[in-house]
Amino acid sequence: MLDNAYDEMFAAPGELRSHYQVLMEQFSSLPRAEVERRKQAADLSFLNQGITFTVYGRDEGTEKIFPYDLLPRMITAAEWAVVERGLTQRITALNLFLKDIYNEGRILSDGVVPREIVYSCKQFRRHMIGLQVPRNVYISVTGTDLIRLENGEFVVLEDNLRVPSGVSYMLTNRRVMKRIFPVMFRRYNVRPIEQYTQLLLSTLRSLAPEGRPEPNIVLLTPGVFNSAYYEHAYLARQMGIELVEGRDLTTHDNVVYMRTTSGLRRVDVIYRRVDDDFIDPMSFRPDSMLGVAGLFNAYRAGNVTLTNAFGTGVADDKAMYAYVPDIIRYYLSEEPVLKNVETYLCARDSERSHVLANLDKMVVKAVGESGGYGMLIGPQSTKEQREEFARKIQADPRNYIAQPTITFSRAPCLFGEGFEPRHVDLRPYVLYGDKVRIVPGGLTRVALKKGSLVVNSSQGGGSKDTWVLSQ
């Protein structure tokens, strides 16, 4: 036992949850050498496909083979039904919120969300005010991070609405698992996820500008030095669309074109994996070499669709997260299906005082950071680290939020001669075009270091396949 976290496999010490019964029987019957052989086969598969990620700040080199655990994480049909309903509700409300703040601003006038929280957000784009986006869809691709509380209830840890990553690992995990454990996979009747790339393509196609029935769709990548470049290439290949960099595109008369060996070809939809700041040197950062000059003007003219839309980062600002339950109630007149983790805004005097007095018990996060960076995990921190964060909070309160240290649920992982529990979270992927589509499952991220709560691959975490059961 690590702590009082929810255990994905055991209802009580020695008491397996019923849906894990077959899995444990199967694994227990395999000789140790056979388990090791299959583990090596999985590692070799990842190596041959070049599935790597970047760990920043390590002296021994940055490119790593993605760590993968052979034991799948299982979610029952009933549990998934709640998750699916909650994610659909959440993306619908956040989309309405973005449309509102960039147009009428009703939620701001009604005082449900403070204007200063929105307008002080670094991701708020004044360029987007009054601009009509295709089908009024601002967020087409979302990766929402969920954790389980001690009672087994799923709650939202954070929303990723700008350029969420990791879906290629979800798809590759499944492909490897089916090849290495085909019999067990069939016995469990696991719901499929392989359709994700075709659903993504269908979503992108549905957002094409008017009058473009056969749209040319491309995926825009920052290039080979980006930590998620493998994913960009993988998704483009699976969808059968071109993978392009900024230098492959040009604009003329507010229309975007792709350079090809047979001349210029019009581009209608861009699935971008480049942040707002770097995507158009004429409208955003003038020193960017990654984007396309004039792209925003083409977008504003309605001649090209970019997804996700510019300025969506305001809705996944970690300070805005605290208001999402109120946002859901305001636009949908419903109670949130998936709750938030209790959150303190350091911009509020009383909440900041509470956070500063309890830094040893809190997780503190910079509102605009991701990937596990800009964080303080209080119980695992030193006195010096807490003092440093206290100074940062006092210098820029708006930039920090804090949450009680919540222990993620734990799942068994294969280590050496047996199984050991490790903390996990879950990132399902939500698509929103002409309708909401969610593949059953997601990326289960694993904190491979014993006792750690940091699951991000960039911080040394790994992953495992997520099985949503059909019944």
Secondary structure as GFF3:
##gff-version 3
##sequence-region A 1 471
A	DSSP	beta_strand	10	12	.	.	.	ID=ss1
A	DSSP	beta_strand	15	16	.	.	.	ID=ss2
A	DSSP	three_ten_helix	18	20	.	.	.	ID=ss3
A	DSSP	alpha_helix	21	29	.	.	.	ID=ss4
A	DSSP	alpha_helix	32	48	.	.	.	ID=ss5
A	DSSP	beta_strand	52	54	.	.	.	ID=ss6
A	DSSP	beta_strand	63	65	.	.	.	ID=ss7
A	DSSP	beta_strand	68	75	.	.	.	ID=ss8
A	DSSP	alpha_helix	77	101	.	.	.	ID=ss9
A	DSSP	alpha_helix	106	109	.	.	.	ID=ss10
A	DSSP	alpha_helix	115	119	.	.	.	ID=ss11
A	DSSP	three_ten_helix	126	128	.	.	.	ID=ss12
A	DSSP	three_ten_helix	134	136	.	.	.	ID=ss13
A	DSSP	beta_strand	141	148	.	.	.	ID=ss14
A	DSSP	beta_strand	154	160	.	.	.	ID=ss15
A	DSSP	alpha_helix	167	180	.	.	.	ID=ss16
A	DSSP	alpha_helix	182	188	.	.	.	ID=ss17
A	DSSP	alpha_helix	196	206	.	.	.	ID=ss18
A	DSSP	beta_strand	217	220	.	.	.	ID=ss19
A	DSSP	alpha_helix	229	239	.	.	.	ID=ss20
A	DSSP	beta_strand	242	244	.	.	.	ID=ss21
A	DSSP	three_ten_helix	246	248	.	.	.	ID=ss22
A	DSSP	beta_strand	249	252	.	.	.	ID=ss23
A	DSSP	beta_strand	255	260	.	.	.	ID=ss24
A	DSSP	beta_strand	263	266	.	.	.	ID=ss25
A	DSSP	beta_strand	269	272	.	.	.	ID=ss26
A	DSSP	alpha_helix	276	279	.	.	.	ID=ss27
A	DSSP	alpha_helix	295	300	.	.	.	ID=ss28
A	DSSP	beta_strand	305	307	.	.	.	ID=ss29
A	DSSP	three_ten_helix	312	315	.	.	.	ID=ss30
A	DSSP	alpha_helix	318	321	.	.	.	ID=ss31
A	DSSP	alpha_helix	324	332	.	.	.	ID=ss32
A	DSSP	beta_strand	339	340	.	.	.	ID=ss33
A	DSSP	beta_strand	344	345	.	.	.	ID=ss34
A	DSSP	alpha_helix	349	357	.	.	.	ID=ss35
A	DSSP	three_ten_helix	359	361	.	.	.	ID=ss36
A	DSSP	beta_strand	362	366	.	.	.	ID=ss37
A	DSSP	beta_strand	375	377	.	.	.	ID=ss38
A	DSSP	three_ten_helix	378	380	.	.	.	ID=ss39
A	DSSP	alpha_helix	383	395	.	.	.	ID=ss40
A	DSSP	three_ten_helix	397	399	.	.	.	ID=ss41
A	DSSP	beta_strand	400	404	.	.	.	ID=ss42
A	DSSP	beta_strand	410	415	.	.	.	ID=ss43
A	DSSP	beta_strand	418	427	.	.	.	ID=ss44
A	DSSP	beta_strand	429	432	.	.	.	ID=ss45
A	DSSP	beta_strand	436	438	.	.	.	ID=ss46
A	DSSP	beta_strand	443	446	.	.	.	ID=ss47
A	DSSP	three_ten_helix	457	459	.	.	.	ID=ss48
A	DSSP	beta_strand	462	468	.	.	.	ID=ss49
###
